[in-house]
Amino acid sequence: ISLDVTAFTCSDLGANTVTLTATDGSSTDTATAVVTVEDSILPTVVPQDITVQLDANGSATITPSQIDNGSSDNCSIASMSLDITDFTCAVSGINTVTLTVTDTAGNSVDATAEVTVEDVMAPTVLLQDITVQLDGSGNTSIVVADIDNGITDNCSIASMSLDVTDFTCANLGTNVVTLTVVDGEGNSASNTAVVTVVDVVAPTVLTQDITVQLGAGGQVSITPAQINNGSSDSCTSSVNLTYSLDITDFTCSDLG
């Protein structure tokens, strides 16, 4: 008794027709039968943990091949799939994903892996130079919004700080300020801007009326100090102010 086919492989999955031949001392006869070959062995799933970084849009996408670490099957793998492939800033940190491996016979097995989502992108800090004016007291202040010319982050901004916010008469002219921006993951970036401080507040002029007497020649002269009655300025000291009068000399024709 003999068979035309005795060995089967993965390529023979399904129905296979075999021929049985029987021979006695004087004659031979044959008949066929169907041998159905099945694969009931599950795939072997080997996952691996990975770390991915969010992009400039705060997104990251993975594929099953990134999680697969050598999965195999006694025949062949038909497909691999993940339950989660897309990540955003909202899931920063450790995420558990499930890798499903299915072989050509329809057998499937699941295994889990950890995907650590990181945000390693520093904020974008674009600034603009500004000019600020001192007030009547010789002071002024700025806030981040004054120099903001495009401060963004792919996820979220946690804090913004300026190294200098207050200015006085001592800061007249150009001043370089540094803005430091920190995002929710602790990534930071800094940039500088120029703050030009100007004094546009005019001096306060206080005067007093005086009486002067003509000399023997019928003339008299006065100085600004005689008219000044405590003039001041928000920045310049009164002793450093420049004073002038439109009329300083008087004669008999100016009596009264």
TABELDA-V102976 format. One record per residue. N is the residue number from 0. SS is DSSP state (H for helix, E for strand, L for the rest). Layout:
BEGIN
n=N ss=SS
n=N ss=SS
END
This chain:
BEGIN
n=0 ss=L
n=1 ss=E
n=2 ss=E
n=3 ss=L
n=4 ss=L
n=5 ss=L
n=6 ss=L
n=7 ss=L
n=8 ss=L
n=9 ss=H
n=10 ss=H
n=11 ss=H
n=12 ss=L
n=13 ss=E
n=14 ss=E
n=15 ss=E
n=16 ss=E
n=17 ss=E
n=18 ss=E
n=19 ss=E
n=20 ss=E
n=21 ss=E
n=22 ss=E
n=23 ss=L
n=24 ss=L
n=25 ss=L
n=26 ss=L
n=27 ss=E
n=28 ss=E
n=29 ss=E
n=30 ss=E
n=31 ss=E
n=32 ss=E
n=33 ss=E
n=34 ss=E
n=35 ss=E
n=36 ss=E
n=37 ss=L
n=38 ss=L
n=39 ss=L
n=40 ss=L
n=41 ss=L
n=42 ss=L
n=43 ss=E
n=44 ss=L
n=45 ss=L
n=46 ss=E
n=47 ss=L
n=48 ss=L
n=49 ss=E
n=50 ss=E
n=51 ss=E
n=52 ss=E
n=53 ss=L
n=54 ss=L
n=55 ss=L
n=56 ss=L
n=57 ss=L
n=58 ss=E
n=59 ss=E
n=60 ss=E
n=61 ss=L
n=62 ss=L
n=63 ss=H
n=64 ss=H
n=65 ss=H
n=66 ss=H
n=67 ss=E
n=68 ss=L
n=69 ss=L
n=70 ss=L
n=71 ss=E
n=72 ss=L
n=73 ss=L
n=74 ss=L
n=75 ss=L
n=76 ss=E
n=77 ss=E
n=78 ss=E
n=79 ss=E
n=80 ss=E
n=81 ss=E
n=82 ss=L
n=83 ss=L
n=84 ss=L
n=85 ss=E
n=86 ss=E
n=87 ss=E
n=88 ss=H
n=89 ss=H
n=90 ss=H
n=91 ss=L
n=92 ss=E
n=93 ss=E
n=94 ss=E
n=95 ss=E
n=96 ss=E
n=97 ss=E
n=98 ss=E
n=99 ss=E
n=100 ss=E
n=101 ss=E
n=102 ss=E
n=103 ss=L
n=104 ss=L
n=105 ss=L
n=106 ss=L
n=107 ss=E
n=108 ss=E
n=109 ss=E
n=110 ss=E
n=111 ss=E
n=112 ss=E
n=113 ss=E
n=114 ss=E
n=115 ss=E
n=116 ss=E
n=117 ss=E
n=118 ss=L
n=119 ss=L
n=120 ss=L
n=121 ss=L
n=122 ss=L
n=123 ss=E
n=124 ss=E
n=125 ss=E
n=126 ss=E
n=127 ss=L
n=128 ss=L
n=129 ss=E
n=130 ss=E
n=131 ss=E
n=132 ss=E
n=133 ss=L
n=134 ss=L
n=135 ss=L
n=136 ss=L
n=137 ss=L
n=138 ss=E
n=139 ss=E
n=140 ss=E
n=141 ss=L
n=142 ss=L
n=143 ss=H
n=144 ss=H
n=145 ss=H
n=146 ss=H
n=147 ss=E
n=148 ss=E
n=149 ss=E
n=150 ss=E
n=151 ss=E
n=152 ss=L
n=153 ss=L
n=154 ss=L
n=155 ss=L
n=156 ss=E
n=157 ss=E
n=158 ss=E
n=159 ss=E
n=160 ss=E
n=161 ss=E
n=162 ss=L
n=163 ss=L
n=164 ss=L
n=165 ss=E
n=166 ss=E
n=167 ss=E
n=168 ss=H
n=169 ss=H
n=170 ss=H
n=171 ss=L
n=172 ss=E
n=173 ss=E
n=174 ss=E
n=175 ss=E
n=176 ss=E
n=177 ss=E
n=178 ss=E
n=179 ss=E
n=180 ss=E
n=181 ss=E
n=182 ss=E
n=183 ss=L
n=184 ss=L
n=185 ss=L
n=186 ss=L
n=187 ss=E
n=188 ss=E
n=189 ss=E
n=190 ss=E
n=191 ss=E
n=192 ss=E
n=193 ss=E
n=194 ss=E
n=195 ss=E
n=196 ss=E
n=197 ss=E
n=198 ss=L
n=199 ss=L
n=200 ss=L
n=201 ss=L
n=202 ss=L
n=203 ss=E
n=204 ss=L
n=205 ss=L
n=206 ss=E
n=207 ss=L
n=208 ss=L
n=209 ss=L
n=210 ss=L
n=211 ss=L
n=212 ss=L
n=213 ss=L
n=214 ss=L
n=215 ss=L
n=216 ss=L
n=217 ss=L
n=218 ss=E
n=219 ss=E
n=220 ss=E
n=221 ss=L
n=222 ss=L
n=223 ss=H
n=224 ss=H
n=225 ss=H
n=226 ss=H
n=227 ss=E
n=228 ss=L
n=229 ss=L
n=230 ss=L
n=231 ss=E
n=232 ss=L
n=233 ss=L
n=234 ss=L
n=235 ss=L
n=236 ss=L
n=237 ss=H
n=238 ss=H
n=239 ss=H
n=240 ss=L
n=241 ss=L
n=242 ss=L
n=243 ss=L
n=244 ss=L
n=245 ss=L
n=246 ss=L
n=247 ss=L
n=248 ss=E
n=249 ss=E
n=250 ss=E
n=251 ss=H
n=252 ss=H
n=253 ss=H
n=254 ss=L
n=255 ss=L
END
